[in-house]
Amino acid sequence: MATLAKVYDGTLELLGVLSLGKAISTNDLARMVRAYDQVFDELKDSGLDSWASSGPIPDKFVTHVEALMAYNSADTYSVSNARYQRIASKEVKARREIRRLSIADHESLDEPVDY
């Protein structure tokens, strides 16, 4: 499970704003809180939230949430076109993977049942 702080750092690294080992600024923190809330609300509206909004995020979702947050924040940080293209491609994959990972595992239903 990843903390929100880790997700904020990962998102800012994707955006090219935060270097490894650097501290997040107060302004960037506020932007990341808004970006996370927006992504979480989108996931919740789609029924794809499987964790509490203020709690840790399951590891299997972390990179995907970071990609969605980076995509939603790209205009705020005026990223280069090349970086934007990389982020946009990750955003498409992230939406698909979050949906796939959120679907309940129905393998146990494949077993024959005697009636």
PAGUVO-280483 format. One record per residue: x, y, z of N, C-alpha, C in turn; residue in three letters. Coordinates in Angstrom, 1 decimal. Example, Ala and Ser with C-alpha at 12.3 -4.5 7.8 and 13.67 -1.06 7.14 Angstrom:
REM PAGUVO-280483
<r n_u="13.2" n_v="-5.7" n_w="7.8" ca_u="12.3" ca_v="-4.5" ca_w="7.8" c_u="13.2" c_v="-3.3" c_w="7.8" paro="ala"/>
<r n_u="12.8" n_v="-2.2" n_w="7.1" ca_u="13.7" ca_v="-1.1" ca_w="7.1" c_u="12.9" c_v="0.0" c_w="7.9" paro="ser"/>
//
This chain:
REM PAGUVO-280483
<r n_u="0.8" n_v="-1.2" n_w="0.0" ca_u="0.0" ca_v="0.0" ca_w="0.0" c_u="0.9" c_v="1.2" c_w="0.0" paro="met"/>
<r n_u="0.5" n_v="2.2" n_w="-0.8" ca_u="1.3" ca_v="3.5" ca_w="-0.9" c_u="0.5" c_v="4.6" c_w="-0.2" paro="ala"/>
<r n_u="1.3" n_v="5.5" n_w="0.4" ca_u="0.7" ca_v="6.7" ca_w="1.0" c_u="0.4" c_v="7.7" c_w="-0.1" paro="thr"/>
<r n_u="-0.5" n_v="8.6" n_w="0.2" ca_u="-0.8" ca_v="9.7" ca_w="-0.7" c_u="0.4" c_v="10.5" c_w="-1.0" paro="leu"/>
<r n_u="1.3" n_v="10.7" n_w="0.0" ca_u="2.5" ca_v="11.5" ca_w="-0.3" c_u="3.4" c_v="10.8" c_w="-1.3" paro="ala"/>
<r n_u="3.5" n_v="9.5" n_w="-1.3" ca_u="4.3" ca_v="8.8" ca_w="-2.3" c_u="3.6" c_v="9.0" c_w="-3.7" paro="lys"/>
<r n_u="2.3" n_v="8.9" n_w="-3.8" ca_u="1.6" ca_v="9.1" ca_w="-5.0" c_u="1.8" c_v="10.5" c_w="-5.6" paro="val"/>
<r n_u="1.8" n_v="11.5" n_w="-4.7" ca_u="2.0" ca_v="12.9" ca_w="-5.1" c_u="3.4" c_v="13.0" c_w="-5.7" paro="tyr"/>
<r n_u="4.4" n_v="12.5" n_w="-5.0" ca_u="5.8" ca_v="12.5" ca_w="-5.4" c_u="5.9" c_v="11.9" c_w="-6.8" paro="asp"/>
<r n_u="5.3" n_v="10.7" n_w="-7.0" ca_u="5.4" ca_v="10.0" ca_w="-8.2" c_u="4.8" c_v="10.8" c_w="-9.4" paro="gly"/>
<r n_u="3.7" n_v="11.4" n_w="-9.1" ca_u="3.0" ca_v="12.2" ca_w="-10.1" c_u="3.8" c_v="13.4" c_w="-10.5" paro="thr"/>
<r n_u="4.4" n_v="14.1" n_w="-9.5" ca_u="5.3" ca_v="15.2" ca_w="-9.9" c_u="6.5" c_v="14.8" c_w="-10.6" paro="leu"/>
<r n_u="7.0" n_v="13.6" n_w="-10.3" ca_u="8.2" ca_v="13.1" ca_w="-11.1" c_u="7.8" c_v="12.8" c_w="-12.5" paro="glu"/>
<r n_u="6.6" n_v="12.3" n_w="-12.8" ca_u="6.1" ca_v="12.1" ca_w="-14.1" c_u="6.0" c_v="13.4" c_w="-14.9" paro="leu"/>
<r n_u="5.6" n_v="14.4" n_w="-14.2" ca_u="5.4" ca_v="15.7" ca_w="-14.8" c_u="6.8" c_v="16.5" c_w="-15.0" paro="leu"/>
<r n_u="7.8" n_v="15.9" n_w="-14.4" ca_u="9.1" ca_v="16.5" ca_w="-14.5" c_u="9.3" c_v="17.7" c_w="-13.6" paro="gly"/>
<r n_u="8.5" n_v="17.8" n_w="-12.5" ca_u="8.5" ca_v="18.9" ca_w="-11.6" c_u="9.4" c_v="18.6" c_w="-10.4" paro="val"/>
<r n_u="9.4" n_v="17.4" n_w="-10.0" ca_u="10.1" ca_v="17.0" ca_w="-8.7" c_u="11.2" c_v="16.0" c_w="-9.1" paro="leu"/>
<r n_u="12.4" n_v="16.3" n_w="-8.6" ca_u="13.6" ca_v="15.4" ca_w="-8.8" c_u="13.6" c_v="14.5" c_w="-7.6" paro="ser"/>
<r n_u="14.2" n_v="13.3" n_w="-7.8" ca_u="14.3" ca_v="12.4" ca_w="-6.7" c_u="15.0" c_v="13.0" c_w="-5.5" paro="leu"/>
<r n_u="14.5" n_v="12.8" n_w="-4.4" ca_u="15.1" ca_v="13.3" ca_w="-3.2" c_u="14.8" c_v="14.7" c_w="-2.8" paro="gly"/>
<r n_u="14.0" n_v="15.4" n_w="-3.6" ca_u="13.6" ca_v="16.8" ca_w="-3.4" c_u="12.3" c_v="16.8" c_w="-2.6" paro="lys"/>
<r n_u="12.1" n_v="17.9" n_w="-1.9" ca_u="10.8" ca_v="18.0" ca_w="-1.1" c_u="9.8" c_v="18.7" c_w="-2.0" paro="ala"/>
<r n_u="8.5" n_v="18.3" n_w="-1.8" ca_u="7.4" ca_v="18.9" ca_w="-2.5" c_u="7.1" c_v="20.3" c_w="-1.9" paro="ile"/>
<r n_u="6.8" n_v="21.2" n_w="-2.7" ca_u="6.5" ca_v="22.6" ca_w="-2.2" c_u="5.1" c_v="22.6" c_w="-1.8" paro="ser"/>
<r n_u="4.7" n_v="23.6" n_w="-1.0" ca_u="3.4" ca_v="23.8" ca_w="-0.5" c_u="2.4" c_v="24.0" c_w="-1.6" paro="thr"/>
<r n_u="2.7" n_v="24.8" n_w="-2.6" ca_u="1.9" ca_v="25.0" ca_w="-3.8" c_u="1.6" c_v="23.7" c_w="-4.5" paro="asn"/>
<r n_u="2.7" n_v="22.9" n_w="-4.8" ca_u="2.6" ca_v="21.6" ca_w="-5.5" c_u="1.8" c_v="20.6" c_w="-4.7" paro="asp"/>
<r n_u="1.9" n_v="20.6" n_w="-3.3" ca_u="1.1" ca_v="19.8" ca_w="-2.5" c_u="-0.4" c_v="20.1" c_w="-2.7" paro="leu"/>
<r n_u="-0.7" n_v="21.3" n_w="-2.6" ca_u="-2.1" ca_v="21.7" ca_w="-2.8" c_u="-2.6" c_v="21.3" c_w="-4.2" paro="ala"/>
<r n_u="-1.8" n_v="21.4" n_w="-5.2" ca_u="-2.3" ca_v="21.0" ca_w="-6.5" c_u="-2.4" c_v="19.5" c_w="-6.6" paro="arg"/>
<r n_u="-1.6" n_v="18.8" n_w="-5.9" ca_u="-1.7" ca_v="17.3" ca_w="-5.9" c_u="-2.9" c_v="16.8" c_w="-5.2" paro="met"/>
<r n_u="-3.2" n_v="17.5" n_w="-4.1" ca_u="-4.4" ca_v="17.1" ca_w="-3.3" c_u="-5.6" c_v="17.3" c_w="-4.2" paro="val"/>
<r n_u="-5.7" n_v="18.4" n_w="-4.9" ca_u="-6.8" ca_v="18.6" ca_w="-5.9" c_u="-6.8" c_v="17.6" c_w="-7.0" paro="arg"/>
<r n_u="-5.7" n_v="17.3" n_w="-7.6" ca_u="-5.6" ca_v="16.3" ca_w="-8.6" c_u="-6.0" c_v="15.0" c_w="-8.2" paro="ala"/>
<r n_u="-5.6" n_v="14.6" n_w="-7.0" ca_u="-6.0" ca_v="13.3" ca_w="-6.5" c_u="-7.5" c_v="13.2" c_w="-6.2" paro="tyr"/>
<r n_u="-8.0" n_v="14.3" n_w="-5.6" ca_u="-9.4" ca_v="14.3" ca_w="-5.3" c_u="-10.2" c_v="14.1" c_w="-6.6" paro="asp"/>
<r n_u="-9.8" n_v="14.8" n_w="-7.7" ca_u="-10.5" ca_v="14.7" ca_w="-9.0" c_u="-10.4" c_v="13.3" c_w="-9.5" paro="gln"/>
<r n_u="-9.2" n_v="12.7" n_w="-9.5" ca_u="-9.1" ca_v="11.3" ca_w="-10.0" c_u="-9.9" c_v="10.4" c_w="-9.1" paro="val"/>
<r n_u="-9.9" n_v="10.5" n_w="-7.8" ca_u="-10.6" ca_v="9.6" ca_w="-6.9" c_u="-12.1" c_v="9.7" c_w="-7.2" paro="phe"/>
<r n_u="-12.6" n_v="11.0" n_w="-7.4" ca_u="-14.0" ca_v="11.2" ca_w="-7.6" c_u="-14.4" c_v="10.6" c_w="-9.0" paro="asp"/>
<r n_u="-13.6" n_v="10.7" n_w="-10.0" ca_u="-13.9" ca_v="10.0" ca_w="-11.3" c_u="-13.9" c_v="8.5" c_w="-11.1" paro="glu"/>
<r n_u="-13.0" n_v="7.9" n_w="-10.4" ca_u="-13.0" ca_v="6.5" ca_w="-10.2" c_u="-14.3" c_v="6.1" c_w="-9.4" paro="leu"/>
<r n_u="-14.6" n_v="6.9" n_w="-8.4" ca_u="-15.8" ca_v="6.6" ca_w="-7.5" c_u="-17.0" c_v="6.6" c_w="-8.4" paro="lys"/>
<r n_u="-17.2" n_v="7.6" n_w="-9.2" ca_u="-18.3" ca_v="7.8" ca_w="-10.0" c_u="-18.5" c_v="6.6" c_w="-11.0" paro="asp"/>
<r n_u="-17.4" n_v="6.0" n_w="-11.4" ca_u="-17.4" ca_v="4.8" ca_w="-12.3" c_u="-17.4" c_v="3.5" c_w="-11.5" paro="ser"/>
<r n_u="-17.4" n_v="3.6" n_w="-10.2" ca_u="-17.5" ca_v="2.4" ca_w="-9.4" c_u="-16.2" c_v="1.6" c_w="-9.3" paro="gly"/>
<r n_u="-15.1" n_v="2.3" n_w="-9.6" ca_u="-13.7" ca_v="1.7" ca_w="-9.6" c_u="-12.9" c_v="2.1" c_w="-8.4" paro="leu"/>
<r n_u="-13.4" n_v="2.6" n_w="-7.4" ca_u="-12.7" ca_v="2.9" ca_w="-6.2" c_u="-12.7" c_v="1.7" c_w="-5.3" paro="asp"/>
<r n_u="-11.6" n_v="1.2" n_w="-4.9" ca_u="-11.6" ca_v="0.0" ca_w="-4.0" c_u="-10.8" c_v="0.3" c_w="-2.8" paro="ser"/>
<r n_u="-10.6" n_v="1.6" n_w="-2.5" ca_u="-9.9" ca_v="2.0" ca_w="-1.3" c_u="-10.5" c_v="3.3" c_w="-0.8" paro="trp"/>
<r n_u="-10.2" n_v="3.7" n_w="0.4" ca_u="-10.8" ca_v="4.9" ca_w="1.0" c_u="-10.0" c_v="6.1" c_w="0.4" paro="ala"/>
<r n_u="-10.7" n_v="7.2" n_w="0.2" ca_u="-10.1" ca_v="8.4" ca_w="-0.4" c_u="-8.9" c_v="8.9" c_w="0.3" paro="ser"/>
<r n_u="-8.9" n_v="8.8" n_w="1.7" ca_u="-7.8" ca_v="9.4" ca_w="2.4" c_u="-6.8" c_v="8.3" c_w="2.9" paro="ser"/>
<r n_u="-7.1" n_v="7.1" n_w="2.6" ca_u="-6.3" ca_v="6.0" ca_w="3.0" c_u="-5.2" c_v="5.6" c_w="2.0" paro="gly"/>
<r n_u="-4.4" n_v="4.6" n_w="2.3" ca_u="-3.3" ca_v="4.2" ca_w="1.4" c_u="-4.0" c_v="3.6" c_w="0.2" paro="pro"/>
<r n_u="-3.2" n_v="3.6" n_w="-0.9" ca_u="-3.6" ca_v="3.1" ca_w="-2.2" c_u="-3.0" c_v="1.8" c_w="-2.5" paro="ile"/>
<r n_u="-3.8" n_v="0.8" n_w="-2.8" ca_u="-3.2" ca_v="-0.5" ca_w="-3.1" c_u="-2.1" c_v="-0.4" c_w="-4.2" paro="pro"/>
<r n_u="-1.0" n_v="-1.1" n_w="-4.0" ca_u="0.2" ca_v="-1.0" ca_w="-4.9" c_u="-0.2" c_v="-1.2" c_w="-6.3" paro="asp"/>
<r n_u="-1.1" n_v="-2.1" n_w="-6.6" ca_u="-1.4" ca_v="-2.4" ca_w="-8.0" c_u="-2.0" c_v="-1.2" c_w="-8.8" paro="lys"/>
<r n_u="-2.5" n_v="-0.2" n_w="-8.0" ca_u="-3.1" ca_v="0.9" ca_w="-8.6" c_u="-2.2" c_v="2.2" c_w="-8.7" paro="phe"/>
<r n_u="-1.1" n_v="2.2" n_w="-7.9" ca_u="-0.3" ca_v="3.4" ca_w="-7.7" c_u="0.1" c_v="4.0" c_w="-9.0" paro="val"/>
<r n_u="0.8" n_v="3.3" n_w="-9.9" ca_u="1.3" ca_v="3.9" ca_w="-11.1" c_u="0.2" c_v="4.4" c_w="-12.0" paro="thr"/>
<r n_u="-0.9" n_v="3.7" n_w="-11.9" ca_u="-2.1" ca_v="4.1" ca_w="-12.8" c_u="-2.7" c_v="5.4" c_w="-12.2" paro="his"/>
<r n_u="-2.8" n_v="5.5" n_w="-10.9" ca_u="-3.4" ca_v="6.8" ca_w="-10.3" c_u="-2.4" c_v="7.9" c_w="-10.6" paro="val"/>
<r n_u="-1.1" n_v="7.7" n_w="-10.5" ca_u="-0.1" ca_v="8.7" ca_w="-10.8" c_u="-0.3" c_v="9.2" c_w="-12.2" paro="glu"/>
<r n_u="-0.5" n_v="8.3" n_w="-13.2" ca_u="-0.6" ca_v="8.6" ca_w="-14.6" c_u="-1.9" c_v="9.5" c_w="-14.8" paro="ala"/>
<r n_u="-3.0" n_v="9.1" n_w="-14.2" ca_u="-4.2" ca_v="9.9" ca_w="-14.3" c_u="-4.0" c_v="11.3" c_w="-13.7" paro="leu"/>
<r n_u="-3.4" n_v="11.4" n_w="-12.6" ca_u="-3.1" ca_v="12.7" ca_w="-11.9" c_u="-2.2" c_v="13.5" c_w="-12.8" paro="met"/>
<r n_u="-1.2" n_v="12.9" n_w="-13.3" ca_u="-0.3" ca_v="13.7" ca_w="-14.2" c_u="-1.0" c_v="14.2" c_w="-15.4" paro="ala"/>
<r n_u="-1.8" n_v="13.4" n_w="-16.0" ca_u="-2.6" ca_v="13.8" ca_w="-17.2" c_u="-3.5" c_v="15.0" c_w="-16.9" paro="tyr"/>
<r n_u="-4.2" n_v="14.9" n_w="-15.7" ca_u="-5.1" ca_v="16.0" ca_w="-15.3" c_u="-4.3" c_v="17.3" c_w="-14.9" paro="asn"/>
<r n_u="-3.0" n_v="17.1" n_w="-14.6" ca_u="-2.2" ca_v="18.3" ca_w="-14.1" c_u="-1.3" c_v="18.8" c_w="-15.2" paro="ser"/>
<r n_u="-1.2" n_v="18.2" n_w="-16.4" ca_u="-0.3" ca_v="18.6" ca_w="-17.4" c_u="-0.4" c_v="20.1" c_w="-17.8" paro="ala"/>
<r n_u="-1.6" n_v="20.6" n_w="-17.9" ca_u="-1.7" ca_v="22.0" ca_w="-18.3" c_u="-1.3" c_v="22.9" c_w="-17.2" paro="asp"/>
<r n_u="-1.5" n_v="22.5" n_w="-16.0" ca_u="-1.1" ca_v="23.4" ca_w="-14.8" c_u="0.4" c_v="23.6" c_w="-14.8" paro="thr"/>
<r n_u="1.2" n_v="22.5" n_w="-15.2" ca_u="2.6" ca_v="22.6" ca_w="-15.1" c_u="3.3" c_v="22.9" c_w="-16.5" paro="tyr"/>
<r n_u="2.5" n_v="23.1" n_w="-17.5" ca_u="3.0" ca_v="23.5" ca_w="-18.8" c_u="4.1" c_v="22.5" c_w="-19.3" paro="ser"/>
<r n_u="3.9" n_v="21.2" n_w="-19.3" ca_u="4.9" ca_v="20.3" ca_w="-19.7" c_u="5.2" c_v="20.3" c_w="-21.2" paro="val"/>
<r n_u="6.3" n_v="19.9" n_w="-21.6" ca_u="6.7" ca_v="19.9" ca_w="-23.0" c_u="5.8" c_v="19.0" c_w="-23.8" paro="ser"/>
<r n_u="5.7" n_v="19.2" n_w="-25.1" ca_u="4.8" ca_v="18.4" ca_w="-25.9" c_u="5.3" c_v="16.9" c_w="-25.8" paro="asn"/>
<r n_u="6.6" n_v="16.6" n_w="-25.9" ca_u="7.0" ca_v="15.2" ca_w="-25.8" c_u="6.6" c_v="14.6" c_w="-24.5" paro="ala"/>
<r n_u="6.8" n_v="15.3" n_w="-23.4" ca_u="6.4" ca_v="14.7" ca_w="-22.1" c_u="4.9" c_v="14.6" c_w="-22.0" paro="arg"/>
<r n_u="4.1" n_v="15.5" n_w="-22.6" ca_u="2.7" ca_v="15.4" ca_w="-22.6" c_u="2.2" c_v="14.1" c_w="-23.4" paro="tyr"/>
<r n_u="2.9" n_v="13.9" n_w="-24.5" ca_u="2.5" ca_v="12.7" ca_w="-25.3" c_u="2.8" c_v="11.4" c_w="-24.5" paro="gln"/>
<r n_u="3.9" n_v="11.4" n_w="-23.7" ca_u="4.2" ca_v="10.2" ca_w="-22.9" c_u="3.1" c_v="10.0" c_w="-21.8" paro="arg"/>
<r n_u="2.8" n_v="11.1" n_w="-21.2" ca_u="1.8" ca_v="11.1" ca_w="-20.1" c_u="0.4" c_v="10.7" c_w="-20.7" paro="ile"/>
<r n_u="0.1" n_v="11.2" n_w="-21.8" ca_u="-1.2" ca_v="10.9" ca_w="-22.4" c_u="-1.3" c_v="9.4" c_w="-22.8" paro="ala"/>
<r n_u="-0.2" n_v="8.8" n_w="-23.3" ca_u="-0.3" ca_v="7.4" ca_w="-23.6" c_u="-0.4" c_v="6.6" c_w="-22.3" paro="ser"/>
<r n_u="0.2" n_v="7.0" n_w="-21.2" ca_u="0.1" ca_v="6.3" ca_w="-19.9" c_u="-1.3" c_v="6.5" c_w="-19.4" paro="lys"/>
<r n_u="-2.0" n_v="7.6" n_w="-19.6" ca_u="-3.3" ca_v="7.8" ca_w="-19.1" c_u="-4.3" c_v="6.8" c_w="-19.7" paro="glu"/>
<r n_u="-4.2" n_v="6.6" n_w="-21.0" ca_u="-5.1" ca_v="5.7" ca_w="-21.7" c_u="-4.9" c_v="4.3" c_w="-21.1" paro="val"/>
<r n_u="-3.6" n_v="3.9" n_w="-20.9" ca_u="-3.3" ca_v="2.5" ca_w="-20.4" c_u="-3.8" c_v="2.5" c_w="-18.9" paro="lys"/>
<r n_u="-3.6" n_v="3.5" n_w="-18.2" ca_u="-4.0" ca_v="3.6" ca_w="-16.8" c_u="-5.5" c_v="3.3" c_w="-16.6" paro="ala"/>
<r n_u="-6.3" n_v="4.0" n_w="-17.4" ca_u="-7.8" ca_v="3.8" ca_w="-17.3" c_u="-8.2" c_v="2.4" c_w="-17.6" paro="arg"/>
<r n_u="-7.6" n_v="1.8" n_w="-18.6" ca_u="-7.8" ca_v="0.4" ca_w="-19.0" c_u="-7.4" c_v="-0.5" c_w="-17.8" paro="arg"/>
<r n_u="-6.2" n_v="-0.3" n_w="-17.3" ca_u="-5.7" ca_v="-1.2" ca_w="-16.2" c_u="-6.5" c_v="-1.1" c_w="-14.9" paro="glu"/>
<r n_u="-6.9" n_v="0.1" n_w="-14.6" ca_u="-7.7" ca_v="0.3" ca_w="-13.4" c_u="-9.0" c_v="-0.5" c_w="-13.5" paro="ile"/>
<r n_u="-9.6" n_v="-0.4" n_w="-14.7" ca_u="-10.9" ca_v="-1.1" ca_w="-14.9" c_u="-10.6" c_v="-2.6" c_w="-14.8" paro="arg"/>
<r n_u="-9.5" n_v="-3.1" n_w="-15.4" ca_u="-9.2" ca_v="-4.5" ca_w="-15.4" c_u="-9.0" c_v="-5.0" c_w="-14.0" paro="arg"/>
<r n_u="-8.2" n_v="-4.2" n_w="-13.2" ca_u="-7.8" ca_v="-4.6" ca_w="-11.9" c_u="-9.0" c_v="-4.5" c_w="-10.9" paro="leu"/>
<r n_u="-9.9" n_v="-3.7" n_w="-11.3" ca_u="-11.1" ca_v="-3.5" ca_w="-10.3" c_u="-12.2" c_v="-4.6" c_w="-10.5" paro="ser"/>
<r n_u="-12.1" n_v="-5.3" n_w="-11.6" ca_u="-13.1" ca_v="-6.3" ca_w="-11.9" c_u="-12.9" c_v="-7.5" c_w="-10.9" paro="ile"/>
<r n_u="-13.9" n_v="-7.9" n_w="-10.3" ca_u="-13.8" ca_v="-9.0" ca_w="-9.3" c_u="-13.3" c_v="-10.3" c_w="-10.0" paro="ala"/>
<r n_u="-12.5" n_v="-11.0" n_w="-9.3" ca_u="-12.0" ca_v="-12.3" ca_w="-9.8" c_u="-13.1" c_v="-13.4" c_w="-9.7" paro="asp"/>
<r n_u="-13.5" n_v="-13.8" n_w="-10.9" ca_u="-14.6" ca_v="-14.8" ca_w="-10.9" c_u="-14.1" c_v="-16.2" c_w="-11.3" paro="his"/>
<r n_u="-12.8" n_v="-16.5" n_w="-11.1" ca_u="-12.3" ca_v="-17.8" ca_w="-11.4" c_u="-13.0" c_v="-18.9" c_w="-10.6" paro="glu"/>
<r n_u="-13.3" n_v="-18.6" n_w="-9.4" ca_u="-13.9" ca_v="-19.7" ca_w="-8.6" c_u="-15.3" c_v="-20.0" c_w="-9.1" paro="ser"/>
<r n_u="-15.9" n_v="-19.2" n_w="-9.9" ca_u="-17.2" ca_v="-19.5" ca_w="-10.4" c_u="-17.2" c_v="-20.5" c_w="-11.6" paro="leu"/>
<r n_u="-16.0" n_v="-20.7" n_w="-12.1" ca_u="-15.8" ca_v="-21.6" ca_w="-13.2" c_u="-15.9" c_v="-23.1" c_w="-12.8" paro="asp"/>
<r n_u="-15.9" n_v="-23.4" n_w="-11.6" ca_u="-16.0" ca_v="-24.7" ca_w="-11.1" c_u="-17.4" c_v="-25.3" c_w="-11.3" paro="glu"/>
<r n_u="-17.5" n_v="-26.5" n_w="-11.7" ca_u="-18.8" ca_v="-27.1" ca_w="-11.9" c_u="-19.6" c_v="-27.1" c_w="-10.5" paro="pro"/>
<r n_u="-20.9" n_v="-26.9" n_w="-10.6" ca_u="-21.7" ca_v="-27.0" ca_w="-9.4" c_u="-22.8" c_v="-28.0" c_w="-9.7" paro="val"/>
<r n_u="-22.9" n_v="-28.9" n_w="-8.7" ca_u="-24.0" ca_v="-30.0" ca_w="-8.7" c_u="-25.3" c_v="-29.4" c_w="-8.2" paro="asp"/>
<r n_u="-26.3" n_v="-29.5" n_w="-8.9" ca_u="-27.6" ca_v="-29.1" ca_w="-8.5" c_u="-28.5" c_v="-30.2" c_w="-8.1" paro="tyr"/>
//
